């Protein structure tokens, strides 16, 4: 995928360019800087001596020497001093200028450490957010495979309001999935978006669909917090008995045939087959008004993979790929579930990966790089190709 986040030793990464979080002298130091100099060998130091140092936010290029790369790009990150001295701007420039330098030298792949997040003291959760934003901005306009190498996954969650909200959402949903009555889980089978919508009056037909929920006018056995989240059910619970009866006045239940239905033949079923994933995706792209390039870049999808999907009407994607397109197209939750169904998938409240994706969709957060940051932090597979 164009942007991947991994936990690894950056000196072992195979890429056209590896970025070194250097100091301003470019003559080596501790942390990532020292590790890269040791792995590359003494010839790297000799070339660095001729570069005359580097300013904060800028980048300079050398050979890769004994590393598995053509080039090493040295960039100097800002020292954290509380965030009021343009630290975020300078850190963004480190990533931007390194990417531009790699592009100028014909690189198709590049690997970054988390710049300034070591001895320079930049808070890790904020440092990775700047990295994701800078790399994401570049990839929306350019093609390159970028790897962000993170040393400590757990440190990204600490102090992050977003990740705290995701963790709470996961905990709450798991709790509901495991403790709520079967009747209420029936309601959860509908779109999760309905749980967050404003209540609307129930129609008599809808009440009949869930008659077993309304055996009592005083449903004390239902947790109040859950009742609030059930939106439309809540309004019925609070309806006086006389008004409930009025809702059914003049209502004629639908008639259901008890005659056995003649089963459809296999040929009849196959003749009515729905559109494929590829057909559905291309229709949604046309509807969005975006170009193919805009969509696959926004989806963090490789151009070659997108070409396969476009050219093969029966292409079956991975679940992560299908979700990447849903995020890129900013589909609602019901639209996402519909697109997933074309490829034979769904989203489950029992799977952490699915819950994180649902959280982002329900809350209208369609930045795939931010979503992948969250997935990585919760030890989940990233979405994209």
N, C-alpha and C positions, 0 to 999 in steps of 0.2 A: 504494500500500500504506500502511497506517497508520504504519509507520516506514520511512523511506528514509534511506540514508546516501549522500551525494554529496560530490564535491570541486568546489567552486564559490566564487564571490564572494557572500557572504550579502547584500550590498546589491542584488544583481540578482535575488534570489529573490522570486517572487510567492506571498504567503501572507497570511492574515488578520492574523497577528502575526509580527514578527521580534524575536528576543531580542538585546539588546545586553549584551555582557560589560563592564559599566561599573565605574568606581571608586566609592568611597563618596560622592563629592561629586555625582555624576551630571552633571558639567559638562564632560564630554569628556576625552579622553586620547589614548593611542597605540593601535596595533593595530586591532582590530575596533571599539572604542569610537570612536576618531577617524574611522575610515572611515564609520561610520553617521552620526555628526554631520555630516560633510562632505556626505554624500549626501542627508541629510534637509533640510539648510539651517539657517540661523540661528534660525528660529522654534522649532526643537526645543530649542535652548539656553535660550531664554526660558522655555519651559514647564518645563524641568528646574530652573531656578532657584527656581521656586515649590514644588518638592517637598521641599526641606529635606534632601536627601541620602537615603542608603539603607544599612541595615546589611548586613553579610555574611550571605549565605544568604537574604535577603529579595528582594522584587521590587516594582517600581512601574511604572505604565503611563502612556504619553503617546500623542499622535497620531502617525501615520506620516509626515505631511508629504509630502516629495517622493519617499519610498520607495514601492515597489509593495505597500503593506500598509495596513491600517486602523490598526494600533497598533504601537508599539514598546514592548516590555517590557524594562525595565532591571533587571538583577540583578547583585549584587556577589559574585564568587567569592572563595574563600579564597586567601591567599598560601601557597604550599608551604613548610613549615618542617620537613620530614622525615617528616610523616605522623602525628605523635604529638599534635597539637593540634586534633583533631576535623576535620581538613581534609576527609576523605571524607564525614562527616556534613553539613558545611556545603555542600559541593559538591552533594550529593544534594538538599539543601533548595533550592538555586538552581533546579534543574530542576523539582522538585515544585511550588514556589510559583509559578513562571512558568506552568506548565501549568494550575494551578488558577485563576490570574488570567485566563488566556486563556479558560478555560471559563466563568468568571463573566461575561465580556464577549461571550459568544456566538460565539467563534472556532471555526471548523471546521478550521483549518490553522495550523501554527506552524513556524517555522524557528529552529534553535539553532546558534550557533557552538560550538566546543569550549571551554567556559568554564574559565578559570584556566590553560589550557595554553600561554599566551604568556609575557608578561613576568612573570606571577605564578608561573611555574616549576613548575606541577603536571606530573609526568611524563605524557607524552601517552598512553601505553598504559593507564595507570591512570585517567587523566581520562576516556577514552572508555568504559572499563568502568563507571565510576560513572554516566556519562550513559546508557548502554544500560540499566543496572539501573533507574535512576529512571524513564526514559521507559517501559520495559517494564512496570514495576509500575503505572504510570498507565493504560497501554493495555489491561491485563487487565481493568480495571473501567470504562473509558470509551472512547468513540469520538472520535477526532481524527486528522487526518493530520499526522504529525510528520516533519520533515526535519532530520537532523543534518548540518551542513556541516563537512567536514573539509578542512583546507588541505593537509596532507602525509600521504598514504596510507602511505608507507614507514615513517614514524616510529612507527606503531602496532605494527609487528612487532618492532622492536628492544626487547630486554629482556623480552619476553613469553614465559613458559614454555610457555603453551598454543600460541602460534603456532610456537615452535620445535619442539614435538612434532608439529604438523601438517606443517611443512616436512620433518621427518625421515621421517614416514610417507609423504608424497608421493614423496620421493626413493627410499625403500626399495621402494615399490610399483612405481614406474617402472622401477627397476633389475631387479626380478624379472620384470616384464612383458617387458622387452627382452632379458634374458640367460638366463632359465631354459629348460630343455628343453621341447619341445612337450608331452611327457607330463605334466610338472608343471603346465603352463598348463591342461591338461585338468582337473586337480584344482581349479585356481583358478576354474573355471567354476561350481563349487558355491558354496554360501553362504560368504562371507568369514568369517562368524562361526565356521565350523568350524575355521578356521585358528587361532583363539584359544581353542578349547575344550580341555578336558582329554582326553587320549588315551583311547580306548576300544578293546577288543579288536576286531579285524576279523573279520567273518564270511567264510566261504568264498565266498559269492556275491559279496561286495564285492571280494575279491581277484581273482576271475575277471574282473571288469569292467575291471581295470587290470593284466592279466597282463604287459603289456610293461614295467611298472615293476619287475618282480621277476625279471629274467632272471639275476641274480647274488645269491648269499647275502652277498656283501661289496660293498655299493654305494659304493665309494670315490669314484665319480664324482659323487656328490651332495654338495653343500655342507652342512656340518653345521648351520649356522644355519638354512638352508632346511628341512632335515629336521626340526629341532625345531619350526618353525612349521607343518609339515604334520601335526603331532599324531598322527592315527590311522595314517598311513603309517609314521611313526617306529617305532611299536610293532611293526609287521610286520618292518621291517628288522632289528630286534634280536632277533627270534624265532629260536631254533635250528632247524636244518633238520628235525630229527626232529619238532619240535612243529608246524612248518609242514605236514608231511605228515599229521600227526594231524588238523589242521584240516579236511582234505579227506576224512577217513575217513567212508565212508557217504554222502558228498555226491553227489547225482545232478544233473548239469547240466540246466537247463531245456531242453525240446525246442522247437525253433523250426521252424515250418512253412516249407517251401520253395515251397509252392504260391503262385502269384501272387494277391494280394488284389484283390477287385473294388473299384475306386475308388468312393468315395461320391459321390452326385450333389450338385450345388450346393444343391438344396433340402434334402437331408438335412443337409449341413453347416450351412446357415443355421438350420435348425430346432433345432440343438444349440448355438446361440451362447451364450457365457458372459454373466454379468451385466455391465452397463456400469460405467464408472468411478463415475458418480453413485450407482448402486445399491450398489456395493461400499462407497463412502464413507459413505453413510447407515447401512448395516449396521454398519460399524465404529464410527460415532458412537454408535449405540444400545448396542453392546457396551461402549463405554468408560464409560457412565454419565454423561458430560458433556452439557451442553445445547449447542444449536447455537451460541449466543452465546459460550459458553466456548471452543468449538472454533475458531470463525473468528477470535476475538481472539488466542487462543494461536497460531494459524497465521499471524498478521500479514496476514490477508485482509480486504478490504473487505466490509462487510455486503451491499452491492448485488451483488457478484460471488457471494457465497455463495448469495444468493436465486436467481440464475440457475442455479447448479449444482443446487440443490434442486428447482427447477421443471422442469428439462430433463433427462430420463432419458438423452439422447444427448449431453449436454454433453461436449466434449473440452477439457480444461484445458491450459494450458502446463505444461511439465515442472516449472517452479519452483513452480507452484501445487499440483500433485500432491504434490511433496516437502514443501511447507509443511504440508499436512494429515498426512502421515506423521510429521513431527516433532511436531505438535500432539497426535497420538494416541499418541505414543511407541511406534511400531511397531518390531518387530525388523527386522533387515536382510532376511530372507526375506519378511516381511509387506510391507515397503516395496517390494521388487521385484515382489511380486504386485500391489500397488495400482498401481504405475507401469505394469505390463503392461496393465492395464485401459484405460489411456490411450495405449498404444502406445510406451512408453518403457522404458528400462532404465538401469543405472549401469555405466559402463565404467572399467576400471583405466587407460585411456589418456587420460582427460580429467580435468584438475585439479579442475574444479568437482565432478565426481562423487566424486573421492577425498576431498575435504574433507567432503562430506556423509556419505560412508561412515565417515570417521573419527569424526564426532560420533555417528552411530548406534551403531557398534560399541562406543564408549566410554560409551554411555548418557547423552550430553549432549543434552538435548532442549529447551534454551532457544533459541528461534528467533532472538532478538535477538543472543545471543552468536554463533550460527552466522553470521548476516548480518555481524556485525562481522568475523569471520574471512574470509568471502568477499570483503568489501570490501577488506580488507587485502591479499589475494592477487589483487586486480584481477579478481574474478569477479562475475557477475551475482548479485544478491540473490534470496532466495526469498520467495515471497508472491505477491500478485496482480500 
